[in-house]
Amino acid sequence: GENVEQHPSTLSVQEGDSAVIKCTYSDSASNYFPWYKQELGKRPQLIIDIRSNVGEKKDQRIAVTLNKTAKHFSLHITETQPEDSAVYFCAQRGGSYIPTFGRGTSLIVHP
Amino acid sequence: KAGVTQTPRYLIKTRGQQVTLSCSPISGHRSVSWYQQTPGQGLQFLFEYFSETQRNKGNFPGRFSGRQFSNSRSEMNVSTLELGDSALYLCASSLSGATNEKLFFGSGTQLSVL
């Protein structure tokens, strides 16, 4: 089935630094790429998404870029804050209804 | 608007038992999907229901089943529980289940099988 690889599995940064998480997918029919943030013991929450007709999307300190040719997309968080500490999941949907998720990146922001 | 509600929040069962989990979607959402989340396998799709019909199914054994009611509420059942079924079970709702729709997740049911 479709596959999404996510890297790194753990990312440790100092407050104020930028953080970048990358995902690679295999299904060329994928056309929707959401990112979720899951804090410990809480539900995954959509933080940003991008559709295949767009190359970049920004929302304040968060941005997502998509390279359809290379089949990868990335989450960028600037000016990180301790409250950004969480597990981040990428996902893809498209040719098949079934969403496929990356394994998650544990982001730790040190004050 | 109320979010996606899952009950119960925690469950402890023993091997061989069965369990039923409940999910109430956001009002107006007609698609409900279920996921299993474990540290080893991450988030995996179980199945999706729309208008009381199972529309999509992931790669899980037949012990995992579900249904959806006319008010879009959904239940998931796991029979003959195994130790490996211990996981966080999440449901998500969306308006119609289109592939580019946002999914809204519930807080999950943490199932422990002893």
Interface residues (C-beta under 8 A of the other chain):
Chain A: G1 N31 Y32 P34 Y36 K42 R43 P44 Q45 L46 D49 R51 F89 A91 R93 G94 S96 Y97 I98 P99 T100 F101 G102 R103 G104
Chain B: V4 S33 G42 L43 Q44 F45 E48 R55 N56 G58 N59 L90 G97 T99 N100 K102 L103 F104 F105 G106 S107 G108
